[in-house]
Amino acid sequence: MATASVDNVKVEVSLTLVDDVAIGDYVLVHVGYALNKIDEDEALKTLALFAEAGLTLNP
């Protein structure tokens, strides 16, 4: 298990489905499970798209 956070919202996430996850890594999460690890550039692009769509607390 791990604690994941976005916009200071923290949730407990199972890492059962993903190997070699370390503190600071980015993962895609669905219904409490990390599905796969993604690189930082892809994560930042995804977070920017969420912000653009108004789906985050920080514009």
C-alpha positions as CSV (number, residue, x, y, z in Angstrom):
1,M,0.0,0.0,0.0
2,A,1.0,3.6,-0.6
3,T,-0.3,7.1,-0.1
4,A,-0.9,9.0,-3.3
5,S,-1.7,12.7,-3.5
6,V,-3.0,15.2,-6.1
7,D,-3.8,18.8,-5.1
8,N,-3.1,17.9,-1.5
9,V,-5.8,15.2,-1.5
10,K,-4.3,12.0,-0.2
11,V,-5.7,8.5,-0.8
12,E,-4.4,5.0,0.1
13,V,-3.5,3.1,-3.1
14,S,-2.8,-0.6,-3.6
15,L,0.5,-1.3,-5.4
16,T,-0.3,-5.0,-6.0
17,L,-0.6,-4.6,-9.8
18,V,2.6,-2.5,-10.3
19,D,6.2,-3.6,-9.8
20,D,9.2,-1.4,-8.8
21,V,7.3,1.7,-7.5
22,A,9.3,4.1,-5.4
23,I,8.6,7.3,-3.5
24,G,8.2,10.1,-6.0
25,D,7.1,7.8,-8.9
26,Y,3.9,8.7,-10.8
27,V,1.2,6.0,-11.2
28,L,-2.2,5.9,-12.9
29,V,-4.8,5.1,-10.3
30,H,-8.3,3.7,-10.7
31,V,-10.6,2.7,-7.8
32,G,-7.8,2.5,-5.3
33,Y,-5.3,0.5,-7.4
34,A,-2.2,1.7,-9.2
35,L,-2.5,0.4,-12.7
36,N,0.9,1.3,-14.1
37,K,3.8,3.6,-13.6
38,I,4.2,6.6,-16.0
39,D,7.1,8.9,-16.5
40,E,7.2,12.4,-15.1
41,D,6.6,14.2,-18.4
42,E,3.5,12.2,-19.1
43,A,2.2,12.7,-15.6
44,L,2.7,16.5,-15.8
45,K,1.0,16.6,-19.2
46,T,-2.0,14.7,-17.8
47,L,-2.2,16.9,-14.7
48,A,-2.1,20.0,-17.0
49,L,-5.0,18.6,-19.0
50,F,-7.0,18.0,-15.9
51,A,-6.4,21.6,-14.8
52,E,-7.4,22.9,-18.2
53,A,-10.6,20.9,-18.0
54,G,-11.3,22.3,-14.5
55,L,-10.9,18.9,-12.8
56,T,-8.3,20.0,-10.2
57,L,-8.3,22.4,-7.3
58,N,-5.4,24.4,-8.7
59,P,-5.9,26.2,-12.0
